Amino acid sequence: MAGRKTGEILLKAHNVVKKFGGLTAVKEVSLDVRAGEIVGLIGPNGAGKTTFFNCLNAIAVPTSGEITFAGHSLVSQISPATSRLVFRSGLLFALLSLLWLPLVLGVVWPETFFRLEAVLALSILALFRIYLLRPLSLFRPWSRLLLIIFVLVDGICAVNWLWRSPEFSEVSFFNLFPFYPLLVPGSLLLLLASLVLLLLFNLPRVKEAFGQHLRADVITRLGIGRTFQNIRLFSSLSALDNVKLGRHCRTRANFFGIVLALPQARKEELDSAEKAAECLRFVGLGKQLVSRAGSLPYGDQRRLEIARALATEPKLLLLDEPAAGMNPTESAELITLVRRISQAGIAVLIIEHDMKVIMNLADRIYVLDHGELIASGTPVEVRSNAKVIEAYLGAQHAASEA
C-alpha cells in the first residue's frame, strides 16, 4: 500500500443526514475519498453503513447534507418549499382525477356500445392518474410532462363539455340521477384546476427542480460503480451476459437501433462483449465466460459482481461487504483483487466486517456507530481507538484495554 499513489479528492460527503420518519439512520456523516485510494467504512450491524452507501448513489435521497463527486453535486438542490408545492399540487391532481372519472363516464356512457369495457378502461386510467402522485413527489422528469399532457386534455374536454352541456340536459347518469347538475359545475371546477396546475408546474423553480433530479443510473454514468451486500446476479444468464448488463450505461443505441440491428447498435454490442470479457479476465474469471452465473461457486459470484461494476468504467467503486461468506483463501484473493483495482487508478470505498480484510486493505478507515461517525484514521489508529473498541466489544472491554 505504501507504493500506491493517491490523487485529488474525488468524493466528499459533508454532514450527510438520512432520516426515515422519526429514525435517523445517518447522522451528519462527513468523509472524503481520494483518487486511487482505498477507504474502509466499518461499524457494528445497524450502524448505517449501507444506508450511507445508498445516499451516495441515489438509491436513497439524503435528508440534508452535501455530497460532491468529481465536481458534481450528488444531492439535488430542491428546496423544502418547492417539494411541498409539488406534493400538494400532485394531491390536487389526484383529487381532480376522482372528479374526472364520473364526468368522462357520464359523457361516454350513453354514446358507446361497449359500456362495461369503457368503464373498466377509464377506471384504470383514473387509477394511473392517481399513481402519478408518487413519481411527481420523486421529481421524475417524465411525470411532469405527463401531468401537463393530462391537464391540457382535461381543460380541452371541460371547455367542450360546457359548450355541449345542453345536449346532456336529459341524460341520466347510469340510470340513477340526472347527469346535467354534475356536468356544468364539475366541468368548471375541472377547467379551473387544470389552469392552476398548468401555472404551478410551469413555475421556473418547479421546472428547475424536475431538471435536478439525480437517478442512480445518472450517478453510475458519472463514474460510481456499486456492488451490494446480497448477491444480485441474473443466475440464469452467463457470466459474460451479466457483465455486459453493466455496460448499458455506456451505450447509446436506442430501441429501434437494437431491433433493426443497425450498424451502430451491432458495433456497441461487440464492444460491450469485448470489454465485459476483459473485466472478467481482470477479476480472474476469464475461463468462465459462458458459465451460468448461478452455477459458479460463491466466491466467483462475488467476483462476478465486481466485474459487472467495473464494466461501468467507474472512477469510484463502492463495495458493500464483498468478503461476506468467503473462506480465508477467497478473502485473500479478494484483497489482491481490490489492490489491483486501486493500482488501476480506481478509488475504492469498502464496507467490511472481516477486520483482517479491512486492516490489510484500507489506507484510511471511517467508523460508524448508530449512524454517527465515531472515529477515523489509519488502520493502526482505528484499531486502538477506545470508542471503536467500545462499539464492537462493549464499554467494559474498552475500559480494561485502557
C-alpha positions in Angstrom: 0.0 0.0 0.0 2.9 2.3 0.6 3.8 2.4 -3.1 0.3 3.4 -4.2 -0.2 7.0 -5.2 -3.4 8.8 -4.4 -4.7 11.9 -6.2 -7.1 14.8 -5.5 -10.3 14.4 -3.5 -12.8 12.5 -5.7 -15.7 12.1 -3.3 -16.5 14.4 -0.5 -19.5 14.0 1.8 -20.3 16.7 4.3 -22.8 16.4 7.2 -24.9 13.8 5.4 -28.2 13.0 7.3 -30.7 10.4 6.3 -34.0 10.1 8.3 -36.7 7.5 7.9 -39.7 9.1 9.7 -38.6 9.5 13.3 -35.5 7.3 12.9 -32.2 8.9 11.9 -30.1 6.3 10.2 -27.2 8.5 9.3 -26.3 11.5 11.5 -24.1 14.2 10.0 -21.5 11.9 8.5 -18.6 13.6 6.7 -15.8 11.7 4.8 -13.7 12.0 1.7 -12.1 9.6 -0.8 -9.1 10.5 -3.0 -8.5 9.1 -6.5 -6.7 5.7 -6.3 -7.3 5.4 -2.5 -8.8 2.5 -0.6 -11.1 3.7 2.2 -12.8 1.5 4.7 -16.2 2.1 6.3 -16.8 -0.1 9.3 -19.2 -0.4 12.2 -21.5 -2.8 14.0 -24.6 -4.1 12.3 -27.2 -1.4 12.0 -24.6 1.4 12.1 -26.0 3.0 8.9 -23.2 1.9 6.5 -25.4 0.6 3.7 -27.8 3.5 4.1 -24.9 5.9 3.6 -23.8 3.9 0.5 -27.4 4.2 -0.8 -27.2 8.0 -0.3 -24.0 8.1 -2.4 -25.6 6.5 -5.5 -29.2 7.9 -5.2 -30.9 4.7 -4.1 -31.8 6.8 -1.0 -32.1 10.6 -1.0 -30.3 12.3 1.8 -32.4 14.3 4.2 -29.7 17.0 4.4 -26.0 17.5 3.8 -23.9 17.7 0.7 -22.2 15.1 -1.5 -19.9 16.0 -4.3 -18.2 13.7 -6.8 -15.6 14.8 -9.3 -17.0 18.3 -9.1 -20.7 17.2 -9.4 -23.2 17.6 -6.6 -24.9 14.3 -5.9 -27.7 15.9 -3.8 -30.4 17.8 -5.7 -30.9 21.3 -4.5 -34.6 21.2 -4.3 -35.9 23.5 -1.5 -38.4 22.1 1.0 -40.9 24.7 -0.1 -40.8 23.5 -3.7 -41.1 19.9 -2.6 -44.3 20.8 -0.6 -45.7 22.8 -3.5 -45.2 19.9 -5.9 -46.6 17.3 -3.5 -49.7 19.4 -2.8 -50.2 20.1 -6.5 -50.0 16.4 -7.1 -52.7 15.8 -4.4 -54.9 18.3 -6.3 -54.3 16.4 -9.5 -55.2 13.1 -7.7 -58.5 14.7 -6.4 -59.1 16.0 -9.8 -58.8 12.5 -11.2 -61.6 11.4 -8.9 -63.8 14.1 -10.4 -62.6 13.4 -13.9 -63.8 9.8 -13.8 -67.5 10.3 -13.3 -67.5 13.3 -15.7 -66.0 11.4 -18.6 -68.1 8.3 -17.8 -71.2 10.4 -17.9 -70.2 11.7 -21.3 -69.1 8.4 -22.8 -71.7 6.1 -21.2 -74.8 7.0 -23.4 -72.7 7.1 -26.6 -70.9 3.8 -26.6 -71.9 0.2 -27.4 -69.1 -1.1 -25.1 -70.2 0.3 -21.8 -68.6 -2.2 -19.5 -65.3 -2.0 -21.3 -65.4 1.8 -21.3 -65.9 1.9 -17.5 -63.1 -0.6 -17.0 -60.6 1.3 -19.3 -61.4 4.7 -17.8 -61.2 3.4 -14.2 -57.7 2.0 -14.9 -56.7 5.4 -16.5 -58.0 7.2 -13.4 -56.0 4.9 -11.1 -52.9 5.6 -13.2 -53.5 9.3 -12.8 -53.6 8.9 -9.1 -50.5 6.7 -9.1 -48.7 9.6 -10.9 -48.5 11.3 -7.5 -45.6 9.1 -6.5 -43.2 9.9 -9.4 -44.2 13.5 -9.1 -43.1 13.6 -5.5 -39.8 12.0 -6.5 -39.4 14.7 -9.3 -39.2 12.2 -12.1 -38.8 14.5 -15.2 -41.3 12.4 -17.3 -44.0 12.7 -14.7 -44.2 16.5 -15.0 -44.6 16.2 -18.8 -47.3 13.5 -18.4 -49.2 15.6 -15.9 -49.1 18.6 -18.2 -50.5 16.5 -21.1 -53.3 15.2 -18.8 -54.3 18.6 -17.6 -54.2 20.1 -21.1 -56.6 17.4 -22.3 -58.7 17.9 -19.1 -59.0 21.6 -19.9 -60.0 21.0 -23.5 -62.6 18.4 -22.5 -64.0 20.8 -19.9 -64.5 23.5 -22.5 -66.0 21.1 -24.9 -68.4 19.7 -22.3 -69.5 23.2 -21.2 -70.1 24.1 -24.9 -72.2 20.9 -25.4 -73.9 20.9 -22.0 -77.4 21.5 -23.3 -77.1 18.1 -25.1 -76.9 16.4 -21.8 -79.9 18.0 -20.1 -81.9 14.8 -20.5 -79.1 12.3 -19.9 -79.3 10.1 -16.8 -76.1 9.0 -15.1 -76.1 5.2 -15.1 -80.0 5.5 -15.0 -79.7 6.7 -11.4 -80.0 10.5 -11.5 -79.7 13.4 -13.9 -76.2 14.0 -15.2 -76.6 17.7 -16.0 -76.3 19.0 -12.4 -72.9 17.3 -12.2 -71.6 18.2 -15.6 -71.6 22.0 -15.5 -70.1 22.7 -12.0 -67.8 19.7 -12.5 -66.5 21.0 -15.8 -66.0 24.5 -14.4 -64.0 23.0 -11.5 -62.0 20.8 -13.9 -61.2 23.7 -16.1 -60.1 26.0 -13.2 -58.0 23.3 -11.6 -56.3 22.5 -14.9 -55.4 26.1 -15.4 -54.0 26.3 -11.8 -51.9 23.1 -12.3 -50.6 24.3 -15.6 -49.5 27.5 -13.9 -47.9 25.7 -11.0 -46.0 23.1 -13.0 -44.6 25.8 -15.3 -43.2 28.0 -12.5 -39.4 28.4 -13.1 -38.5 26.9 -9.7 -40.7 23.9 -10.3 -39.3 23.3 -13.8 -35.8 23.7 -12.5 -36.5 21.2 -9.7 -37.6 18.5 -12.1 -34.4 19.0 -14.1 -32.2 18.5 -10.9 -33.4 15.0 -10.1 -30.5 12.6 -9.8 -31.1 8.9 -10.5 -28.9 6.0 -9.8 -28.2 5.4 -13.5 -27.1 9.1 -13.9 -24.7 8.7 -11.0 -23.4 5.5 -12.5 -22.6 7.3 -15.7 -20.7 10.0 -13.7 -18.4 7.2 -12.5 -19.6 5.5 -9.3 -19.9 1.7 -9.5 -21.5 -0.4 -6.9 -21.9 -3.9 -5.5 -24.5 -4.9 -3.0 -24.4 -6.7 0.4 -26.5 -9.6 -1.1 -25.6 -11.1 -4.4 -27.7 -9.6 -7.2 -26.9 -11.6 -10.3 -29.1 -12.9 -13.1 -28.5 -16.6 -12.2 -29.8 -18.0 -15.5 -27.6 -15.8 -17.7 -23.9 -16.4 -18.4 -21.2 -14.6 -16.6 -20.4 -12.7 -19.8 -24.1 -11.6 -20.2 -24.2 -10.4 -16.6 -21.2 -8.2 -17.1 -22.5 -6.9 -20.4 -25.5 -5.6 -18.5 -23.1 -3.3 -16.6 -22.1 -1.7 -20.0 -25.7 -0.4 -20.5 -24.8 3.0 -19.0 -22.0 3.4 -21.6 -24.1 2.5 -24.7 -26.2 4.8 -26.8 -28.2 2.5 -29.1 -31.9 3.1 -28.8 -34.8 0.6 -29.1 -35.2 0.8 -32.9 -31.4 0.5 -33.4 -31.3 -2.7 -31.4 -34.5 -4.2 -33.0 -33.3 -3.3 -36.6 -29.7 -4.3 -35.8 -28.4 -1.1 -37.2 -24.5 -0.8 -37.6 -24.0 1.4 -34.5 -26.0 -1.0 -32.3 -24.0 -4.0 -33.6 -20.8 -2.2 -33.0 -21.8 -1.3 -29.5 -22.8 -4.9 -28.8 -19.4 -6.2 -30.0 -17.6 -3.6 -28.0 -19.6 -4.4 -24.9 -18.8 -8.1 -25.2 -15.1 -7.4 -25.6 -15.0 -5.1 -22.6 -17.1 -7.4 -20.5 -14.7 -10.3 -21.3 -11.8 -8.0 -20.3 -13.4 -7.3 -17.0 -13.9 -11.0 -16.3 -10.3 -11.7 -17.1 -9.3 -8.9 -14.7 -11.1 -10.5 -11.8 -9.8 -14.0 -12.6 -12.9 -15.4 -14.4 -11.6 -15.4 -17.9 -12.3 -19.1 -18.2 -15.9 -18.8 -17.0 -17.3 -16.5 -19.8 -20.1 -18.9 -20.8 -20.7 -20.4 -17.4 -24.1 -19.8 -16.0 -23.8 -17.3 -13.1 -26.0 -19.4 -10.8 -23.7 -22.4 -11.2 -20.5 -20.5 -10.1 -19.0 -21.0 -6.6 -19.9 -18.4 -4.1 -16.5 -16.6 -4.2 -16.7 -16.5 -8.0 -20.2 -15.0 -7.9 -18.8 -12.2 -5.6 -16.0 -11.5 -8.1 -18.5 -11.6 -11.0 -20.5 -8.8 -9.3 -17.2 -6.8 -9.0 -16.6 -7.4 -12.7 -20.1 -6.1 -13.6 -19.4 -3.0 -11.5 -16.0 -2.5 -13.3 -17.8 -2.7 -16.6 -19.5 0.6 -15.9 -16.0 2.2 -16.1 -16.1 3.7 -12.5 -13.8 6.2 -11.0 -15.0 5.2 -7.6 -16.1 1.6 -6.7 -18.4 1.1 -3.7 -18.0 -2.4 -2.3 -20.6 -3.5 0.3 -19.3 -6.4 2.3 -17.6 -8.2 -0.7 -15.9 -10.8 1.6 -19.2 -11.8 3.4 -19.4 -15.6 3.4 -15.9 -16.1 1.9 -13.4 -18.6 3.3 -9.9 -17.4 4.2 -8.5 -18.3 0.8 -11.2 -16.4 -1.1 -10.7 -13.4 1.3 -7.0 -13.4 0.5 -7.8 -13.4 -3.3 -10.3 -10.6 -2.7 -7.6 -8.5 -1.0 -5.3 -9.0 -4.0 -8.1 -8.1 -6.5 -9.1 -4.9 -4.6 -5.4 -3.8 -4.6 -5.2 -4.4 -8.3 -8.3 -2.3 -8.8 -6.8 0.5 -6.8 -3.5 0.3 -8.7 -5.5 0.7 -11.9 -6.4 4.2 -10.7 -9.9 3.4 -9.3 -10.8 4.6 -5.8 -12.5 2.1 -3.6 -14.8 2.7 -0.6 -15.4 -0.6 1.1 -17.8 -1.8 3.8 -16.5 -4.9 5.5 -17.0 -6.8 8.8 -13.9 -9.0 8.3 -11.3 -7.0 10.2 -8.4 -8.9 8.6 -9.6 -7.8 5.2 -10.2 -4.2 6.1 -7.0 -3.8 8.1 -4.9 -5.2 5.3 -6.6 -3.2 2.5 -7.5 0.3 3.7 -5.3 3.4 3.6 -7.8 5.1 5.9 -10.9 3.9 7.9 -14.1 5.6 9.0 -16.1 4.0 11.8 -19.9 4.5 12.2 -22.0 3.6 15.2 -25.7 4.2 15.4 -25.4 6.4 12.3 -22.7 8.6 13.8 -19.1 8.9 12.8 -17.1 8.0 16.0 -13.6 7.6 14.6 -11.4 7.9 11.5 -7.8 7.5 10.7 -5.2 4.8 9.6 -5.9 1.2 10.5 -3.4 1.4 13.4 -5.1 4.5 14.8 -8.6 3.0 14.5 -7.7 -0.4 15.9 -6.5 1.3 19.2 -9.4 3.8 19.4 -11.3 3.4 22.7 -14.7 4.4 21.1 -14.2 1.8 18.3 -13.4 -0.9 20.9 -16.4 0.0 22.9 -18.7 -0.1 19.8 -17.5 -3.5 18.9 -16.8 -5.2 22.2 -18.6 -3.1 24.8 -17.7 -0.5 27.4 -16.3 -3.0 29.9 -13.8 -4.3 27.4 -12.8 -0.8 26.3 -12.1 0.2 30.0 -10.0 -2.9 30.5 -8.0 -2.1 27.3 -7.4 1.4 28.6 
